Amino acid sequence: MIDESGYDESRLRDWAAGRARGFSRRDLFALAAAAGVAGLVPSPAQAAGPIVKPLPPELFTVLGTNAETRWSALKDQGYYVPIDRFFVRNHTSTPIIDAAGWHLEISGSGLRGDAAHFDLRDLRRLPAETRAVTVECAGNGRGYYSKQQGQSVSGTAWGLGAVGVARWRGVRLSTVLRRAGLRRDAVDVQPSGLDPNYVTGGVDLGPVRRPMPLAKALDDVLLAYEMNGEPLPPDHGAPVRVIVPHWIGIASIKWVGRIEVSAEPLFSPWNTQFYRLFGPEFPADGLPFDRQVIKSAFELDPGTTFTAGRRVRLTGRSWSAGGPIRKVEVSTDGGATWRPARFHGPSHDGAWQRWELDWRPAAGAYELLARATDVHGDTQPEVARLNTLGYLFDAVVRVPVTAA
């Protein structure tokens, strides 16, 4: 039970049969009536909160309450995305939480005794671990459904910049849960954020929260309090956030304040109503996600102009939740021919792979393409599978450039 897709499918069956707790049918019907199935997506337009850190246009594209990293801002930046250019995904607004007064409550029917409480000093006293983990919004690349495939989808029109790799340091969630005292019949673990409640369609859905099976919580999940060697910044979940490797970004709850451990299945809008695949090819109640997909991006802006006849070094990054990248191919002629890219630098924890290719363009207009293949043989397709909420875009992206 550490596979996200299988877990979500199981929980939906539990909820439909009345075995799961956390979101009532009345709220679901009210939400569906207000928004319709195609509208069941958390919309930043309904939240009016700020992002704390500066968002200079050379580093970010601002999309409502979200900020997308410009890929040109990552060139020559090393393996990890610096904090000042790491993307921001907010459902509402960034809260400012006093680290000295913060505490984490762990409670629920899956514990042997009463609720346990940990402050930041308690967590820092426990054995720490540092890991390179990719955090990626499930809608990353959504804008290309319309821009490249001519298809209409709902939600924030991200390019490819809603992703980042950082060094996250903290304590294993398993360590904290075991100290809190787990019952043998515990099945689900649900972190909740301290950001403002999310309201959509006139329905107050409460704090952003998303359950995971106990097996996943005990496997590789971190309670992170540092990012790239610095205390966690407000926009990225300070004082403490959850980091859930390989699962979609919404699972890595920011500003965590409470974790429920339950002896019965848990349900939240963020795992069985939002973040599901809807559309003609999918079941009426939506298809649960598997883990994220495979993508590649050039470290340049679309429309870049190069000097004709002069050698240029094209650089980029490729990543896959399925495992490390095995190879990357690049086309400079719109996909007519392909050349293997050279890997550049290590791939820490397989989070992503940097690569490069030398090119000497003649004067003219070009389309650059990059496609990756991971260790399991999964390769980016030419066309992404349409779903009405625009999740999991994995097609090869066409990047127009010129040489003059």
C-alpha positions in Angstrom: 0.0 0.0 0.0 2.6 2.5 -1.0 1.4 2.9 -4.5 -0.5 6.1 -4.8 -2.9 5.1 -7.6 -3.9 1.8 -5.9 -4.4 3.5 -2.6 -6.6 6.3 -3.9 -8.7 3.8 -5.8 -9.2 1.7 -2.7 -10.2 4.8 -0.6 -12.8 5.9 -3.1 -14.4 2.4 -2.9 -14.3 2.7 0.9 -15.9 6.1 0.8 -18.7 5.0 -1.6 -19.4 2.1 0.7 -19.6 4.3 3.7 -16.4 2.9 5.2 -14.2 6.1 5.0 -14.5 9.3 7.0 -13.5 12.9 6.1 -15.8 14.4 3.5 -19.5 14.1 3.4 -21.7 13.2 0.5 -23.7 16.4 1.1 -20.5 18.5 0.7 -19.6 16.6 -2.4 -22.9 17.1 -4.0 -22.9 20.8 -3.2 -19.4 21.2 -4.7 -20.4 19.2 -7.8 -23.5 21.3 -8.3 -21.6 24.6 -7.9 -18.7 23.6 -10.2 -19.6 20.6 -12.2 -17.2 17.7 -12.6 -14.9 19.6 -14.9 -14.6 22.3 -12.3 -13.4 20.0 -9.5 -10.0 21.6 -9.3 -8.6 23.9 -6.6 -8.5 27.3 -8.4 -6.1 29.9 -7.3 -8.4 32.6 -8.7 -10.6 32.0 -5.6 -7.8 32.8 -3.2 -6.4 36.2 -2.8 -3.4 35.7 -0.6 0.2 36.8 -1.2 3.4 35.0 -1.8 6.0 36.3 0.6 9.3 36.1 -1.3 10.2 38.5 -4.2 9.0 37.4 -7.6 11.2 39.2 -10.1 10.1 38.6 -13.7 13.4 37.3 -14.8 13.0 34.4 -12.3 9.2 33.8 -12.2 6.0 33.8 -14.2 3.2 34.7 -11.7 -0.1 32.8 -12.1 -2.6 34.0 -9.6 -1.4 32.9 -6.1 1.2 30.7 -7.7 4.7 31.4 -9.2 6.3 29.3 -11.9 10.1 29.1 -12.2 11.4 30.3 -15.6 13.7 27.6 -17.0 16.2 30.2 -18.2 16.7 31.1 -14.5 18.0 27.6 -13.8 20.9 27.6 -16.3 24.2 27.3 -14.5 22.5 27.0 -11.1 23.7 23.6 -10.2 21.7 20.5 -9.3 19.4 22.0 -6.7 17.0 24.8 -7.4 17.9 27.8 -5.3 15.3 28.9 -2.8 15.0 32.3 -4.5 13.8 30.7 -7.7 11.9 27.6 -6.4 8.3 27.5 -7.7 5.4 28.3 -5.3 2.0 26.5 -5.3 -0.5 27.9 -2.9 -4.1 27.0 -2.5 -4.8 30.1 -0.5 -2.0 32.2 0.9 1.3 31.8 2.6 0.9 32.0 6.4 3.6 33.4 8.6 4.0 31.0 11.6 6.2 31.7 14.6 8.6 28.8 14.8 9.1 29.2 18.5 5.4 28.8 19.2 4.7 26.1 16.6 3.9 22.6 17.6 2.8 19.4 15.8 -0.1 17.5 17.1 -0.4 13.8 16.3 -3.7 12.2 17.3 -6.4 9.8 16.2 -7.8 6.4 16.7 -4.7 4.8 15.3 -2.7 5.8 18.4 -2.4 3.7 21.5 -2.9 6.7 23.8 -3.6 10.4 23.9 -2.4 12.9 21.4 1.4 13.5 21.2 2.9 16.9 20.7 6.3 17.9 19.3 7.8 21.3 18.9 10.6 22.2 16.5 13.3 21.6 19.2 11.8 18.1 19.8 12.1 17.3 16.1 15.7 18.6 15.8 16.7 16.4 18.7 15.7 13.3 16.7 17.9 11.6 14.1 18.0 13.8 11.0 18.1 12.8 7.3 18.8 14.8 4.2 17.5 13.7 0.8 17.2 15.1 -2.7 13.5 15.0 -3.6 11.6 16.3 -6.6 8.5 18.3 -5.7 6.2 18.8 -8.7 2.6 20.1 -9.1 0.3 17.5 -10.7 -0.7 20.2 -13.2 2.9 21.0 -14.3 2.8 21.4 -18.1 -1.0 21.9 -18.2 -0.7 24.9 -20.5 0.6 22.7 -23.3 -2.7 20.9 -23.6 -4.1 24.0 -25.2 -0.9 25.6 -26.5 0.5 22.5 -28.2 -2.4 20.1 -28.5 -5.3 22.5 -29.0 -7.3 21.0 -26.2 -9.3 22.8 -23.5 -8.6 22.0 -19.9 -9.3 23.6 -16.5 -6.8 24.9 -13.9 -3.7 27.0 -13.7 -1.9 27.1 -17.1 1.5 26.1 -15.9 4.4 25.7 -18.4 7.0 23.3 -17.2 8.2 25.3 -14.3 6.1 23.9 -11.5 8.8 21.6 -10.4 12.0 21.8 -8.3 14.6 19.6 -6.6 16.0 20.6 -3.3 17.9 19.1 -0.4 15.3 18.5 2.3 16.5 17.9 5.8 14.4 16.7 8.6 13.2 13.7 10.6 11.6 10.6 9.2 7.8 10.7 9.8 8.1 7.0 10.8 10.3 8.1 13.8 7.8 10.6 15.0 4.8 8.2 14.5 6.5 5.4 16.5 7.3 7.8 19.3 3.6 8.8 19.4 2.6 5.2 19.8 1.0 3.3 16.9 -1.8 0.8 17.3 -1.5 -2.4 15.3 -4.8 -1.6 13.5 -3.7 1.8 12.2 -4.3 2.2 8.5 -4.1 5.8 7.4 -2.1 8.9 8.2 -3.3 12.4 7.2 -1.3 15.6 7.6 -3.1 18.9 7.6 -1.7 22.4 6.8 -2.0 25.6 8.8 -2.8 27.8 5.8 -6.3 29.3 5.6 -9.2 26.9 4.9 -9.9 26.4 1.2 -13.3 27.5 -0.1 -14.6 26.7 -3.5 -18.1 26.6 -5.0 -19.4 28.0 -1.8 -18.2 25.0 0.1 -15.6 25.3 2.9 -13.4 22.3 2.5 -11.4 23.0 5.6 -7.6 22.9 5.8 -5.6 21.4 2.9 -5.0 17.8 3.8 -4.3 14.5 2.1 -4.2 11.0 3.6 -1.6 8.4 2.8 -1.4 4.7 3.8 0.5 3.9 7.0 2.9 1.8 4.9 3.9 4.9 2.9 4.2 7.1 6.0 6.6 4.5 7.5 8.6 4.1 4.3 10.3 7.3 3.1 8.3 10.4 4.2 10.1 13.3 5.8 9.1 16.0 8.2 11.4 18.7 6.7 12.5 21.8 8.6 15.4 22.7 6.3 15.7 23.4 2.5 19.0 23.5 0.8 20.8 23.9 4.1 18.7 26.8 5.3 15.6 27.0 7.7 12.5 26.3 5.7 11.2 29.6 4.2 7.5 30.6 4.6 6.5 30.0 1.0 7.8 26.5 1.2 6.2 25.4 4.4 7.9 26.9 7.4 8.4 25.9 10.1 7.8 22.2 9.0 6.4 20.6 5.9 5.8 17.0 4.8 8.0 15.7 1.9 6.5 12.6 0.2 9.0 11.3 -2.4 7.5 10.1 -5.8 3.9 11.2 -5.1 2.4 14.3 -6.6 3.1 17.6 -5.0 -0.1 18.0 -3.1 0.9 15.1 -0.9 3.8 17.1 0.5 1.6 19.2 2.8 3.2 22.6 3.7 2.9 24.3 7.1 1.9 21.0 8.7 0.3 21.4 12.1 -1.6 18.2 12.7 -1.3 14.6 11.7 -4.2 12.3 12.2 -3.4 8.6 12.5 -6.6 6.6 11.9 -7.7 3.0 12.5 -10.3 3.5 9.8 -9.9 4.7 6.1 -9.7 8.4 5.7 -11.0 10.5 2.8 -10.3 14.1 1.7 -11.2 16.2 -1.3 -7.5 16.3 -2.2 -7.2 12.6 -2.9 -10.5 11.4 -4.2 -12.2 14.5 -5.7 -9.4 16.8 -6.7 -6.4 15.4 -8.3 -8.1 12.7 -10.3 -8.4 12.1 -14.1 -11.7 13.1 -15.7 -12.7 12.9 -19.3 -14.2 10.8 -22.0 -11.6 8.0 -21.6 -12.0 7.8 -17.8 -14.6 6.5 -15.4 -17.4 8.9 -14.3 -16.0 9.2 -10.8 -12.5 9.8 -12.2 -9.3 7.7 -12.3 -6.9 7.9 -9.4 -3.4 9.1 -10.2 -0.4 7.0 -10.3 2.9 8.7 -9.5 4.0 11.7 -11.6 5.2 11.2 -15.2 8.3 11.8 -17.2 9.3 15.2 -18.5 12.2 17.2 -20.1 12.9 21.0 -20.2 15.4 23.2 -21.9 17.1 25.8 -19.7 16.0 28.7 -21.9 12.9 30.8 -22.8 10.8 30.0 -25.8 11.6 32.6 -28.5 15.3 32.8 -27.6 17.5 34.1 -30.4 20.9 32.7 -31.0 23.8 34.0 -33.1 23.8 32.2 -36.5 26.9 30.2 -37.2 28.2 30.3 -33.6 28.2 27.2 -31.4 25.8 27.2 -28.6 25.5 24.7 -25.7 21.9 23.6 -25.2 21.3 22.5 -21.6 18.3 21.1 -19.8 17.0 18.7 -17.2 14.8 15.5 -17.4 13.0 13.7 -14.5 10.7 10.8 -13.9 8.9 9.7 -10.8 9.4 6.2 -12.1 13.1 6.2 -11.5 16.4 7.7 -12.7 16.8 8.9 -16.3 18.6 6.5 -18.6 18.9 8.6 -21.8 17.9 11.9 -23.3 17.6 12.7 -27.0 17.5 16.2 -28.5 16.1 17.3 -31.9 17.0 20.7 -33.3 14.9 20.3 -36.4 11.4 19.8 -35.1 11.7 16.1 -34.5 13.0 15.0 -38.0 16.3 13.8 -36.5 17.5 13.1 -32.9 20.9 13.2 -31.2 21.8 11.8 -27.8 22.5 14.4 -25.2 25.5 14.2 -22.8 24.7 13.8 -19.2 26.1 16.6 -17.1 26.9 16.0 -13.4 25.4 13.3 -11.0 21.8 12.5 -10.4 21.4 12.7 -6.6 18.8 10.2 -5.4 17.6 10.0 -9.1 15.7 13.3 -8.5 16.5 14.5 -12.0 19.3 14.5 -14.6 21.1 17.5 -16.1 22.2 17.2 -19.8 23.8 19.2 -22.6 24.2 19.2 -26.4 26.4 21.4 -28.6 24.7 23.0 -31.7 25.7 25.4 -34.4 22.6 26.8 -36.0 22.4 28.5 -39.4 20.2 31.5 -39.7 16.5 30.6 -39.5 13.6 29.4 -37.3 13.8 26.2 -35.3 11.8 24.0 -33.0 13.9 22.3 -30.2 12.6 19.1 -28.7 14.0 16.9 -25.9 12.7 13.5 -24.9 13.8 11.3 -22.0 13.7 7.6 -21.2 13.9 6.4 -17.6 15.4 3.2 -16.2 12.1 1.3 -16.7 12.0 2.1 -20.4 9.2 4.8 -20.1 9.7 7.4 -22.8 7.9 10.7 -23.4 5.2 10.4 -26.0 4.4 12.8 -28.8 0.9 13.5 -27.4 -0.2 13.6 -23.8 -3.4 11.8 -22.9 -6.2 14.3 -22.5 -8.0 14.8 -19.2 -10.3 17.7 -18.5 -8.3 19.0 -15.5 -5.0 18.9 -17.4 -2.9 16.7 -15.1 0.2 14.7 -15.9 1.3 16.3 -19.1 4.2 14.2 -20.4 4.5 14.9 -24.1 7.6 16.2 -25.7 7.4 20.0 -25.6 8.2 22.0 -28.8 10.3 25.1 -28.0 10.5 27.7 -30.8 13.8 29.5 -31.2 15.6 31.5 -33.9 19.1 32.1 -35.1 20.1 35.4 -36.8 
